[in-house]
Amino acid sequence: MSRKFTLLVIEDDEASFKLIVAALKIFDLDILHAGNGRDGVTLFSENEIDLVLLDIQLPEMNGFEALSFLKKINSEIPIVAQTAYSMSGEKDKSIAMGCSDFLLKPIRIMEIRNLVSKYMTQ
């Protein structure tokens, strides 16, 4: 039996996380959740992750700090940054630091489904 596609969602906003889970129920995948950057890095290092959704505005360790650690652990795993702040240059910084894609909140159901589907078929 093959291993399920595993998505790690590093997101402190419970409503955003629940929306992501609801949107992705159509897929056969495992979803792991961390509510802050530090816990996200730990889950990433302890599990076989196929894709990361990383909020930039996080408590304890912000998304950019977490991104730096994630890339040091495994630079091959695609990471998608997400933020509610479109004007702050976070998209450019995220891509420059190695993110594969960027999502602007509020997350739209079809957008998140299309994005995850793209990585599941790679």
Backbone as XML, in Angstrom:
<?xml version="1.0"?>
<chain id="A" units="angstrom">
  <residue number="1" name="MET">
    <atom name="N" x="0.839" y="-1.180" z="0.000"/>
    <atom name="CA" x="0.000" y="0.000" z="0.000"/>
    <atom name="C" x="0.883" y="1.241" z="0.000"/>
  </residue>
  <residue number="2" name="SER">
    <atom name="N" x="0.591" y="2.167" z="-0.873"/>
    <atom name="CA" x="1.420" y="3.360" z="-0.964"/>
    <atom name="C" x="1.009" y="4.389" z="0.090"/>
  </residue>
  <residue number="3" name="ARG">
    <atom name="N" x="1.943" y="5.222" z="0.410"/>
    <atom name="CA" x="1.733" y="6.261" z="1.405"/>
    <atom name="C" x="0.853" y="7.371" z="0.827"/>
  </residue>
  <residue number="4" name="LYS">
    <atom name="N" x="-0.038" y="7.901" z="1.641"/>
    <atom name="CA" x="-0.885" y="9.015" z="1.205"/>
    <atom name="C" x="-0.055" y="10.289" z="1.067"/>
  </residue>
  <residue number="5" name="PHE">
    <atom name="N" x="-0.482" y="11.147" z="0.152"/>
    <atom name="CA" x="0.088" y="12.485" z="0.021"/>
    <atom name="C" x="-0.138" y="13.202" z="1.350"/>
  </residue>
  <residue number="6" name="THR">
    <atom name="N" x="0.904" y="13.818" z="1.883"/>
    <atom name="CA" x="0.802" y="14.473" z="3.183"/>
    <atom name="C" x="1.045" y="15.968" z="3.057"/>
  </residue>
  <residue number="7" name="LEU">
    <atom name="N" x="0.072" y="16.727" z="3.513"/>
    <atom name="CA" x="0.117" y="18.181" z="3.511"/>
    <atom name="C" x="0.312" y="18.665" z="4.939"/>
  </residue>
  <residue number="8" name="LEU">
    <atom name="N" x="1.282" y="19.544" z="5.134"/>
    <atom name="CA" x="1.486" y="20.187" z="6.428"/>
    <atom name="C" x="0.980" y="21.620" z="6.316"/>
  </residue>
  <residue number="9" name="VAL">
    <atom name="N" x="0.019" y="21.965" z="7.158"/>
    <atom name="CA" x="-0.523" y="23.322" z="7.191"/>
    <atom name="C" x="-0.010" y="23.995" z="8.460"/>
  </residue>
  <residue number="10" name="ILE">
    <atom name="N" x="0.786" y="25.048" z="8.278"/>
    <atom name="CA" x="1.297" y="25.822" z="9.408"/>
    <atom name="C" x="0.500" y="27.125" z="9.419"/>
  </residue>
  <residue number="11" name="GLU">
    <atom name="N" x="-0.486" y="27.165" z="10.298"/>
    <atom name="CA" x="-1.489" y="28.244" z="10.284"/>
    <atom name="C" x="-2.020" y="28.450" z="11.692"/>
  </residue>
  <residue number="12" name="ASP">
    <atom name="N" x="-1.938" y="29.666" z="12.208"/>
    <atom name="CA" x="-2.411" y="29.930" z="13.564"/>
    <atom name="C" x="-3.892" y="30.285" z="13.637"/>
  </residue>
  <residue number="13" name="ASP">
    <atom name="N" x="-4.488" y="30.658" z="12.526"/>
    <atom name="CA" x="-5.902" y="31.029" z="12.511"/>
    <atom name="C" x="-6.763" y="29.777" z="12.308"/>
  </residue>
  <residue number="14" name="GLU">
    <atom name="N" x="-7.514" y="29.426" z="13.331"/>
    <atom name="CA" x="-8.306" y="28.190" z="13.306"/>
    <atom name="C" x="-9.340" y="28.193" z="12.188"/>
  </residue>
  <residue number="15" name="ALA">
    <atom name="N" x="-9.966" y="29.348" z="11.936"/>
    <atom name="CA" x="-10.974" y="29.431" z="10.871"/>
    <atom name="C" x="-10.344" y="29.177" z="9.500"/>
  </residue>
  <residue number="16" name="SER">
    <atom name="N" x="-9.158" y="29.716" z="9.274"/>
    <atom name="CA" x="-8.465" y="29.482" z="7.998"/>
    <atom name="C" x="-8.106" y="28.012" z="7.846"/>
  </residue>
  <residue number="17" name="PHE">
    <atom name="N" x="-7.624" y="27.397" z="8.937"/>
    <atom name="CA" x="-7.273" y="25.979" z="8.879"/>
    <atom name="C" x="-8.505" y="25.126" z="8.574"/>
  </residue>
  <residue number="18" name="LYS">
    <atom name="N" x="-9.621" y="25.417" z="9.229"/>
    <atom name="CA" x="-10.850" y="24.644" z="8.993"/>
    <atom name="C" x="-11.331" y="24.797" z="7.556"/>
  </residue>
  <residue number="19" name="LEU">
    <atom name="N" x="-11.182" y="25.985" z="6.988"/>
    <atom name="CA" x="-11.560" y="26.205" z="5.592"/>
    <atom name="C" x="-10.688" y="25.366" z="4.659"/>
  </residue>
  <residue number="20" name="ILE">
    <atom name="N" x="-9.390" y="25.323" z="4.939"/>
    <atom name="CA" x="-8.469" y="24.522" z="4.124"/>
    <atom name="C" x="-8.862" y="23.051" z="4.187"/>
  </residue>
  <residue number="21" name="VAL">
    <atom name="N" x="-9.101" y="22.541" z="5.387"/>
    <atom name="CA" x="-9.491" y="21.136" z="5.556"/>
    <atom name="C" x="-10.787" y="20.848" z="4.808"/>
  </residue>
  <residue number="22" name="ALA">
    <atom name="N" x="-11.773" y="21.716" z="4.949"/>
    <atom name="CA" x="-13.058" y="21.513" z="4.269"/>
    <atom name="C" x="-12.886" y="21.531" z="2.753"/>
  </residue>
  <residue number="23" name="ALA">
    <atom name="N" x="-12.078" y="22.445" z="2.259"/>
    <atom name="CA" x="-11.863" y="22.558" z="0.809"/>
    <atom name="C" x="-11.169" y="21.329" z="0.244"/>
  </residue>
  <residue number="24" name="LEU">
    <atom name="N" x="-10.310" y="20.709" z="1.048"/>
    <atom name="CA" x="-9.491" y="19.602" z="0.545"/>
    <atom name="C" x="-10.059" y="18.224" z="0.855"/>
  </residue>
  <residue number="25" name="LYS">
    <atom name="N" x="-11.258" y="18.146" z="1.414"/>
    <atom name="CA" x="-11.878" y="16.843" z="1.710"/>
    <atom name="C" x="-12.086" y="16.000" z="0.460"/>
  </residue>
  <residue number="26" name="ILE">
    <atom name="N" x="-12.114" y="16.621" z="-0.693"/>
    <atom name="CA" x="-12.321" y="15.875" z="-1.939"/>
    <atom name="C" x="-11.101" y="15.043" z="-2.319"/>
  </residue>
  <residue number="27" name="PHE">
    <atom name="N" x="-9.964" y="15.316" z="-1.689"/>
    <atom name="CA" x="-8.731" y="14.591" z="-2.002"/>
    <atom name="C" x="-8.449" y="13.525" z="-0.949"/>
  </residue>
  <residue number="28" name="ASP">
    <atom name="N" x="-7.762" y="12.471" z="-1.366"/>
    <atom name="CA" x="-7.327" y="11.422" z="-0.452"/>
    <atom name="C" x="-5.927" y="11.787" z="0.034"/>
  </residue>
  <residue number="29" name="LEU">
    <atom name="N" x="-5.880" y="12.573" z="1.107"/>
    <atom name="CA" x="-4.583" y="13.002" z="1.624"/>
    <atom name="C" x="-4.629" y="13.118" z="3.131"/>
  </residue>
  <residue number="30" name="ASP">
    <atom name="N" x="-3.453" y="13.128" z="3.725"/>
    <atom name="CA" x="-3.327" y="13.354" z="5.162"/>
    <atom name="C" x="-2.967" y="14.813" z="5.373"/>
  </residue>
  <residue number="31" name="ILE">
    <atom name="N" x="-3.592" y="15.436" z="6.360"/>
    <atom name="CA" x="-3.300" y="16.828" z="6.676"/>
    <atom name="C" x="-2.802" y="16.902" z="8.112"/>
  </residue>
  <residue number="32" name="LEU">
    <atom name="N" x="-1.597" y="17.441" z="8.262"/>
    <atom name="CA" x="-1.033" y="17.705" z="9.580"/>
    <atom name="C" x="-1.143" y="19.200" z="9.835"/>
  </residue>
  <residue number="33" name="HIS">
    <atom name="N" x="-1.311" y="19.575" z="11.110"/>
    <atom name="CA" x="-1.504" y="20.990" z="11.434"/>
    <atom name="C" x="-0.577" y="21.429" z="12.559"/>
  </residue>
  <residue number="34" name="ALA">
    <atom name="N" x="0.018" y="22.596" z="12.368"/>
    <atom name="CA" x="0.781" y="23.255" z="13.423"/>
    <atom name="C" x="0.255" y="24.676" z="13.550"/>
  </residue>
  <residue number="35" name="GLY">
    <atom name="N" x="0.083" y="25.135" z="14.768"/>
    <atom name="CA" x="-0.453" y="26.461" z="15.013"/>
    <atom name="C" x="0.586" y="27.555" z="15.125"/>
  </residue>
  <residue number="36" name="ASN">
    <atom name="N" x="1.870" y="27.179" z="15.038"/>
    <atom name="CA" x="2.935" y="28.180" z="15.052"/>
    <atom name="C" x="4.139" y="27.639" z="14.285"/>
  </residue>
  <residue number="37" name="GLY">
    <atom name="N" x="5.075" y="28.510" z="13.996"/>
    <atom name="CA" x="6.232" y="28.124" z="13.192"/>
    <atom name="C" x="7.105" y="27.066" z="13.844"/>
  </residue>
  <residue number="38" name="ARG">
    <atom name="N" x="7.301" y="27.172" z="15.139"/>
    <atom name="CA" x="8.169" y="26.216" z="15.842"/>
    <atom name="C" x="7.603" y="24.796" z="15.747"/>
  </residue>
  <residue number="39" name="ASP">
    <atom name="N" x="6.313" y="24.650" z="16.017"/>
    <atom name="CA" x="5.683" y="23.328" z="15.921"/>
    <atom name="C" x="5.677" y="22.830" z="14.477"/>
  </residue>
  <residue number="40" name="GLY">
    <atom name="N" x="5.531" y="23.749" z="13.533"/>
    <atom name="CA" x="5.565" y="23.379" z="12.119"/>
    <atom name="C" x="6.900" y="22.793" z="11.709"/>
  </residue>
  <residue number="41" name="VAL">
    <atom name="N" x="7.977" y="23.411" z="12.168"/>
    <atom name="CA" x="9.317" y="22.904" z="11.860"/>
    <atom name="C" x="9.495" y="21.512" z="12.462"/>
  </residue>
  <residue number="42" name="THR">
    <atom name="N" x="9.006" y="21.310" z="13.674"/>
    <atom name="CA" x="9.103" y="19.997" z="14.323"/>
    <atom name="C" x="8.335" y="18.938" z="13.530"/>
  </residue>
  <residue number="43" name="LEU">
    <atom name="N" x="7.088" y="19.230" z="13.160"/>
    <atom name="CA" x="6.301" y="18.267" z="12.379"/>
    <atom name="C" x="6.964" y="17.974" z="11.038"/>
  </residue>
  <residue number="44" name="PHE">
    <atom name="N" x="7.517" y="18.987" z="10.413"/>
    <atom name="CA" x="8.189" y="18.829" z="9.123"/>
    <atom name="C" x="9.387" y="17.889" z="9.250"/>
  </residue>
  <residue number="45" name="SER">
    <atom name="N" x="10.133" y="18.033" z="10.331"/>
    <atom name="CA" x="11.336" y="17.213" z="10.504"/>
    <atom name="C" x="11.017" y="15.780" z="10.919"/>
  </residue>
  <residue number="46" name="GLU">
    <atom name="N" x="9.833" y="15.552" z="11.488"/>
    <atom name="CA" x="9.477" y="14.229" z="12.004"/>
    <atom name="C" x="8.576" y="13.417" z="11.075"/>
  </residue>
  <residue number="47" name="ASN">
    <atom name="N" x="8.128" y="13.994" z="9.963"/>
    <atom name="CA" x="7.181" y="13.319" z="9.074"/>
    <atom name="C" x="7.607" y="13.433" z="7.621"/>
  </residue>
  <residue number="48" name="GLU">
    <atom name="N" x="7.075" y="12.526" z="6.801"/>
    <atom name="CA" x="7.298" y="12.612" z="5.356"/>
    <atom name="C" x="6.242" y="13.545" z="4.782"/>
  </residue>
  <residue number="49" name="ILE">
    <atom name="N" x="6.649" y="14.749" z="4.481"/>
    <atom name="CA" x="5.742" y="15.797" z="4.011"/>
    <atom name="C" x="5.911" y="15.953" z="2.503"/>
  </residue>
  <residue number="50" name="ASP">
    <atom name="N" x="4.791" y="16.124" z="1.800"/>
    <atom name="CA" x="4.833" y="16.324" z="0.351"/>
    <atom name="C" x="4.625" y="17.777" z="-0.058"/>
  </residue>
  <residue number="51" name="LEU">
    <atom name="N" x="3.950" y="18.544" z="0.790"/>
    <atom name="CA" x="3.653" y="19.941" z="0.488"/>
    <atom name="C" x="3.391" y="20.665" z="1.802"/>
  </residue>
  <residue number="52" name="VAL">
    <atom name="N" x="3.844" y="21.927" z="1.860"/>
    <atom name="CA" x="3.620" y="22.755" z="3.046"/>
    <atom name="C" x="2.838" y="24.002" z="2.647"/>
  </residue>
  <residue number="53" name="LEU">
    <atom name="N" x="1.786" y="24.302" z="3.409"/>
    <atom name="CA" x="1.113" y="25.598" z="3.331"/>
    <atom name="C" x="1.554" y="26.371" z="4.563"/>
  </residue>
  <residue number="54" name="LEU">
    <atom name="N" x="2.231" y="27.482" z="4.350"/>
    <atom name="CA" x="2.876" y="28.216" z="5.437"/>
    <atom name="C" x="2.339" y="29.636" z="5.536"/>
  </residue>
  <residue number="55" name="ASP">
    <atom name="N" x="1.664" y="29.927" z="6.642"/>
    <atom name="CA" x="1.232" y="31.298" z="6.904"/>
    <atom name="C" x="2.478" y="32.111" z="7.254"/>
  </residue>
  <residue number="56" name="ILE">
    <atom name="N" x="2.526" y="33.347" z="6.800"/>
    <atom name="CA" x="3.683" y="34.191" z="7.087"/>
    <atom name="C" x="3.575" y="34.838" z="8.462"/>
  </residue>
  <residue number="57" name="GLN">
    <atom name="N" x="2.385" y="35.242" z="8.846"/>
    <atom name="CA" x="2.178" y="35.904" z="10.142"/>
    <atom name="C" x="1.834" y="34.850" z="11.193"/>
  </residue>
  <residue number="58" name="LEU">
    <atom name="N" x="2.873" y="34.393" z="11.911"/>
    <atom name="CA" x="2.702" y="33.335" z="12.906"/>
    <atom name="C" x="3.254" y="33.771" z="14.260"/>
  </residue>
  <residue number="59" name="PRO">
    <atom name="N" x="2.696" y="33.225" z="15.351"/>
    <atom name="CA" x="3.275" y="33.488" z="16.672"/>
    <atom name="C" x="4.529" y="32.643" z="16.899"/>
  </residue>
  <residue number="60" name="GLU">
    <atom name="N" x="5.336" y="33.069" z="17.844"/>
    <atom name="CA" x="6.542" y="32.373" z="18.302"/>
    <atom name="C" x="7.682" y="32.392" z="17.297"/>
  </residue>
  <residue number="61" name="MET">
    <atom name="N" x="7.434" y="31.961" z="16.086"/>
    <atom name="CA" x="8.440" y="31.969" z="15.018"/>
    <atom name="C" x="7.679" y="32.341" z="13.755"/>
  </residue>
  <residue number="62" name="ASN">
    <atom name="N" x="8.002" y="33.492" z="13.155"/>
    <atom name="CA" x="7.211" y="33.905" z="11.994"/>
    <atom name="C" x="7.465" y="32.998" z="10.791"/>
  </residue>
  <residue number="63" name="GLY">
    <atom name="N" x="6.658" y="33.172" z="9.769"/>
    <atom name="CA" x="6.738" y="32.300" z="8.602"/>
    <atom name="C" x="8.075" y="32.347" z="7.891"/>
  </residue>
  <residue number="64" name="PHE">
    <atom name="N" x="8.713" y="33.521" z="7.853"/>
    <atom name="CA" x="10.012" y="33.621" z="7.192"/>
    <atom name="C" x="11.084" y="32.862" z="7.966"/>
  </residue>
  <residue number="65" name="GLU">
    <atom name="N" x="11.035" y="32.950" z="9.293"/>
    <atom name="CA" x="11.977" y="32.187" z="10.116"/>
    <atom name="C" x="11.735" y="30.691" z="9.931"/>
  </residue>
  <residue number="66" name="ALA">
    <atom name="N" x="10.473" y="30.282" z="9.964"/>
    <atom name="CA" x="10.139" y="28.868" z="9.761"/>
    <atom name="C" x="10.580" y="28.406" z="8.379"/>
  </residue>
  <residue number="67" name="LEU">
    <atom name="N" x="10.344" y="29.227" z="7.372"/>
    <atom name="CA" x="10.739" y="28.886" z="6.000"/>
    <atom name="C" x="12.229" y="28.606" z="5.910"/>
  </residue>
  <residue number="68" name="SER">
    <atom name="N" x="13.024" y="29.421" z="6.563"/>
    <atom name="CA" x="14.473" y="29.225" z="6.561"/>
    <atom name="C" x="14.841" y="27.857" z="7.137"/>
  </residue>
  <residue number="69" name="PHE">
    <atom name="N" x="14.226" y="27.480" z="8.256"/>
    <atom name="CA" x="14.484" y="26.170" z="8.861"/>
    <atom name="C" x="13.994" y="25.033" z="7.965"/>
  </residue>
  <residue number="70" name="LEU">
    <atom name="N" x="12.789" y="25.179" z="7.402"/>
    <atom name="CA" x="12.236" y="24.126" z="6.543"/>
    <atom name="C" x="13.147" y="23.861" z="5.353"/>
  </residue>
  <residue number="71" name="LYS">
    <atom name="N" x="13.655" y="24.911" z="4.743"/>
    <atom name="CA" x="14.525" y="24.764" z="3.570"/>
    <atom name="C" x="15.851" y="24.107" z="3.942"/>
  </residue>
  <residue number="72" name="LYS">
    <atom name="N" x="16.334" y="24.355" z="5.165"/>
    <atom name="CA" x="17.570" y="23.704" z="5.625"/>
    <atom name="C" x="17.345" y="22.208" z="5.855"/>
  </residue>
  <residue number="73" name="ILE">
    <atom name="N" x="16.167" y="21.848" z="6.326"/>
    <atom name="CA" x="15.853" y="20.440" z="6.588"/>
    <atom name="C" x="15.681" y="19.679" z="5.281"/>
  </residue>
  <residue number="74" name="ASN">
    <atom name="N" x="14.910" y="20.239" z="4.346"/>
    <atom name="CA" x="14.700" y="19.597" z="3.044"/>
    <atom name="C" x="14.284" y="20.657" z="2.034"/>
  </residue>
  <residue number="75" name="SER">
    <atom name="N" x="15.199" y="21.018" z="1.177"/>
    <atom name="CA" x="14.937" y="22.092" z="0.209"/>
    <atom name="C" x="14.116" y="21.626" z="-0.990"/>
  </residue>
  <residue number="76" name="GLU">
    <atom name="N" x="13.840" y="20.317" z="-1.084"/>
    <atom name="CA" x="13.103" y="19.777" z="-2.236"/>
    <atom name="C" x="11.584" y="19.817" z="-2.067"/>
  </residue>
  <residue number="77" name="ILE">
    <atom name="N" x="11.108" y="19.929" z="-0.842"/>
    <atom name="CA" x="9.667" y="19.908" z="-0.586"/>
    <atom name="C" x="9.079" y="21.273" z="-0.945"/>
  </residue>
  <residue number="78" name="PRO">
    <atom name="N" x="8.041" y="21.310" z="-1.787"/>
    <atom name="CA" x="7.442" y="22.598" z="-2.142"/>
    <atom name="C" x="6.726" y="23.237" z="-0.950"/>
  </residue>
  <residue number="79" name="ILE">
    <atom name="N" x="6.916" y="24.538" z="-0.834"/>
    <atom name="CA" x="6.299" y="25.313" z="0.235"/>
    <atom name="C" x="5.512" y="26.451" z="-0.400"/>
  </residue>
  <residue number="80" name="VAL">
    <atom name="N" x="4.260" y="26.573" z="0.008"/>
    <atom name="CA" x="3.391" y="27.638" z="-0.482"/>
    <atom name="C" x="3.144" y="28.609" z="0.665"/>
  </residue>
  <residue number="81" name="ALA">
    <atom name="N" x="3.560" y="29.846" z="0.484"/>
    <atom name="CA" x="3.337" y="30.874" z="1.497"/>
    <atom name="C" x="1.924" y="31.418" z="1.359"/>
  </residue>
  <residue number="82" name="GLN">
    <atom name="N" x="1.362" y="31.824" z="2.482"/>
    <atom name="CA" x="0.037" y="32.438" z="2.456"/>
    <atom name="C" x="-0.005" y="33.584" z="3.467"/>
  </residue>
  <residue number="83" name="THR">
    <atom name="N" x="-0.649" y="34.669" z="3.072"/>
    <atom name="CA" x="-0.773" y="35.818" z="3.959"/>
    <atom name="C" x="-1.988" y="36.652" z="3.586"/>
  </residue>
  <residue number="84" name="ALA">
    <atom name="N" x="-2.437" y="37.439" z="4.542"/>
    <atom name="CA" x="-3.541" y="38.363" z="4.298"/>
    <atom name="C" x="-3.023" y="39.738" z="3.887"/>
  </residue>
  <residue number="85" name="TYR">
    <atom name="N" x="-1.715" y="39.914" z="3.899"/>
    <atom name="CA" x="-1.123" y="41.229" z="3.651"/>
    <atom name="C" x="-0.500" y="41.286" z="2.268"/>
  </residue>
  <residue number="86" name="SER">
    <atom name="N" x="-1.234" y="41.842" z="1.309"/>
    <atom name="CA" x="-0.768" y="41.841" z="-0.082"/>
    <atom name="C" x="0.204" y="42.967" z="-0.394"/>
  </residue>
  <residue number="87" name="MET">
    <atom name="N" x="0.220" y="44.012" z="0.391"/>
    <atom name="CA" x="1.020" y="45.182" z="0.056"/>
    <atom name="C" x="2.382" y="45.208" z="0.746"/>
  </residue>
  <residue number="88" name="SER">
    <atom name="N" x="2.702" y="44.245" z="1.547"/>
    <atom name="CA" x="3.893" y="44.335" z="2.388"/>
    <atom name="C" x="5.148" y="43.731" z="1.775"/>
  </residue>
  <residue number="89" name="GLY">
    <atom name="N" x="5.096" y="43.274" z="0.540"/>
    <atom name="CA" x="6.272" y="42.672" z="-0.073"/>
    <atom name="C" x="6.505" y="41.234" z="0.345"/>
  </residue>
  <residue number="90" name="GLU">
    <atom name="N" x="5.559" y="40.643" z="1.053"/>
    <atom name="CA" x="5.739" y="39.275" z="1.536"/>
    <atom name="C" x="5.796" y="38.264" z="0.396"/>
  </residue>
  <residue number="91" name="LYS">
    <atom name="N" x="5.053" y="38.513" z="-0.674"/>
    <atom name="CA" x="5.089" y="37.583" z="-1.807"/>
    <atom name="C" x="6.486" y="37.535" z="-2.402"/>
  </residue>
  <residue number="92" name="ASP">
    <atom name="N" x="7.061" y="38.688" z="-2.701"/>
    <atom name="CA" x="8.395" y="38.728" z="-3.294"/>
    <atom name="C" x="9.432" y="38.095" z="-2.375"/>
  </residue>
  <residue number="93" name="LYS">
    <atom name="N" x="9.357" y="38.415" z="-1.087"/>
    <atom name="CA" x="10.311" y="37.854" z="-0.129"/>
    <atom name="C" x="10.152" y="36.336" z="-0.030"/>
  </residue>
  <residue number="94" name="SER">
    <atom name="N" x="8.904" y="35.858" z="-0.010"/>
    <atom name="CA" x="8.644" y="34.414" z="0.084"/>
    <atom name="C" x="9.230" y="33.668" z="-1.109"/>
  </residue>
  <residue number="95" name="ILE">
    <atom name="N" x="8.987" y="34.184" z="-2.302"/>
    <atom name="CA" x="9.501" y="33.540" z="-3.514"/>
    <atom name="C" x="11.028" y="33.594" z="-3.519"/>
  </residue>
  <residue number="96" name="ALA">
    <atom name="N" x="11.591" y="34.732" z="-3.123"/>
    <atom name="CA" x="13.052" y="34.870" z="-3.078"/>
    <atom name="C" x="13.677" y="33.886" z="-2.091"/>
  </residue>
  <residue number="97" name="MET">
    <atom name="N" x="12.955" y="33.558" z="-1.021"/>
    <atom name="CA" x="13.470" y="32.628" z="-0.014"/>
    <atom name="C" x="13.215" y="31.167" z="-0.371"/>
  </residue>
  <residue number="98" name="GLY">
    <atom name="N" x="12.548" y="30.913" z="-1.498"/>
    <atom name="CA" x="12.406" y="29.534" z="-1.941"/>
    <atom name="C" x="11.007" y="28.962" z="-1.977"/>
  </residue>
  <residue number="99" name="CYS">
    <atom name="N" x="9.993" y="29.770" z="-1.723"/>
    <atom name="CA" x="8.625" y="29.255" z="-1.832"/>
    <atom name="C" x="8.282" y="28.978" z="-3.287"/>
  </residue>
  <residue number="100" name="SER">
    <atom name="N" x="7.506" y="27.939" z="-3.496"/>
    <atom name="CA" x="7.102" y="27.536" z="-4.842"/>
    <atom name="C" x="5.927" y="28.350" z="-5.355"/>
  </residue>
  <residue number="101" name="ASP">
    <atom name="N" x="5.036" y="28.746" z="-4.448"/>
    <atom name="CA" x="3.825" y="29.482" z="-4.800"/>
    <atom name="C" x="3.452" y="30.384" z="-3.643"/>
  </residue>
  <residue number="102" name="PHE">
    <atom name="N" x="2.427" y="31.199" z="-3.883"/>
    <atom name="CA" x="1.972" y="32.159" z="-2.881"/>
    <atom name="C" x="0.454" y="32.277" z="-2.970"/>
  </residue>
  <residue number="103" name="LEU">
    <atom name="N" x="-0.216" y="32.239" z="-1.836"/>
    <atom name="CA" x="-1.672" y="32.415" z="-1.774"/>
    <atom name="C" x="-1.994" y="33.650" z="-0.952"/>
  </residue>
  <residue number="104" name="LEU">
    <atom name="N" x="-2.923" y="34.425" z="-1.437"/>
    <atom name="CA" x="-3.383" y="35.597" z="-0.708"/>
    <atom name="C" x="-4.692" y="35.257" z="0.000"/>
  </residue>
  <residue number="105" name="LYS">
    <atom name="N" x="-4.760" y="35.549" z="1.286"/>
    <atom name="CA" x="-5.990" y="35.338" z="2.045"/>
    <atom name="C" x="-6.947" y="36.476" z="1.753"/>
  </residue>
  <residue number="106" name="PRO">
    <atom name="N" x="-8.240" y="36.288" z="1.823"/>
    <atom name="CA" x="-8.875" y="35.041" z="2.240"/>
    <atom name="C" x="-8.708" y="33.954" z="1.179"/>
  </residue>
  <residue number="107" name="ILE">
    <atom name="N" x="-8.520" y="32.751" z="1.655"/>
    <atom name="CA" x="-8.305" y="31.611" z="0.771"/>
    <atom name="C" x="-9.606" y="31.274" z="0.056"/>
  </residue>
  <residue number="108" name="ARG">
    <atom name="N" x="-9.500" y="31.100" z="-1.237"/>
    <atom name="CA" x="-10.648" y="30.716" z="-2.052"/>
    <atom name="C" x="-10.594" y="29.206" z="-2.306"/>
  </residue>
  <residue number="109" name="ILE">
    <atom name="N" x="-11.733" y="28.551" z="-2.151"/>
    <atom name="CA" x="-11.791" y="27.089" z="-2.204"/>
    <atom name="C" x="-11.207" y="26.535" z="-3.499"/>
  </residue>
  <residue number="110" name="MET">
    <atom name="N" x="-11.623" y="27.035" z="-4.636"/>
    <atom name="CA" x="-11.114" y="26.488" z="-5.908"/>
    <atom name="C" x="-9.621" y="26.757" z="-6.073"/>
  </residue>
  <residue number="111" name="GLU">
    <atom name="N" x="-9.160" y="27.888" z="-5.575"/>
    <atom name="CA" x="-7.738" y="28.212" z="-5.678"/>
    <atom name="C" x="-6.890" y="27.216" z="-4.882"/>
  </residue>
  <residue number="112" name="ILE">
    <atom name="N" x="-7.304" y="26.911" z="-3.660"/>
    <atom name="CA" x="-6.539" y="25.971" z="-2.837"/>
    <atom name="C" x="-6.634" y="24.561" z="-3.411"/>
  </residue>
  <residue number="113" name="ARG">
    <atom name="N" x="-7.801" y="24.180" z="-3.925"/>
    <atom name="CA" x="-7.938" y="22.852" z="-4.543"/>
    <atom name="C" x="-7.039" y="22.725" z="-5.772"/>
  </residue>
  <residue number="114" name="ASN">
    <atom name="N" x="-7.050" y="23.726" z="-6.631"/>
    <atom name="CA" x="-6.215" y="23.680" z="-7.836"/>
    <atom name="C" x="-4.739" y="23.632" z="-7.487"/>
  </residue>
  <residue number="115" name="LEU">
    <atom name="N" x="-4.341" y="24.386" z="-6.487"/>
    <atom name="CA" x="-2.941" y="24.417" z="-6.084"/>
    <atom name="C" x="-2.495" y="23.056" z="-5.552"/>
  </residue>
  <residue number="116" name="VAL">
    <atom name="N" x="-3.261" y="22.486" z="-4.626"/>
    <atom name="CA" x="-2.888" y="21.190" z="-4.048"/>
    <atom name="C" x="-2.922" y="20.107" z="-5.119"/>
  </residue>
  <residue number="117" name="SER">
    <atom name="N" x="-3.910" y="20.134" z="-5.979"/>
    <atom name="CA" x="-3.995" y="19.160" z="-7.072"/>
    <atom name="C" x="-2.754" y="19.209" z="-7.956"/>
  </residue>
  <residue number="118" name="LYS">
    <atom name="N" x="-2.278" y="20.403" z="-8.227"/>
    <atom name="CA" x="-1.068" y="20.571" z="-9.043"/>
    <atom name="C" x="0.117" y="19.834" z="-8.421"/>
  </residue>
  <residue number="119" name="TYR">
    <atom name="N" x="0.286" y="19.964" z="-7.108"/>
    <atom name="CA" x="1.420" y="19.313" z="-6.446"/>
    <atom name="C" x="1.198" y="17.817" z="-6.248"/>
  </residue>
  <residue number="120" name="MET">
    <atom name="N" x="-0.055" y="17.390" z="-6.119"/>
    <atom name="CA" x="-0.329" y="15.959" z="-5.971"/>
    <atom name="C" x="-0.027" y="15.194" z="-7.252"/>
  </residue>
  <residue number="121" name="THR">
    <atom name="N" x="-0.080" y="15.851" z="-8.389"/>
    <atom name="CA" x="0.149" y="15.170" z="-9.668"/>
    <atom name="C" x="1.580" y="15.308" z="-10.167"/>
  </residue>
  <residue number="122" name="GLN">
    <atom name="N" x="2.426" y="15.978" z="-9.416"/>
    <atom name="CA" x="3.831" y="16.122" z="-9.846"/>
    <atom name="C" x="4.638" y="14.902" z="-9.479"/>
  </residue>
</chain>
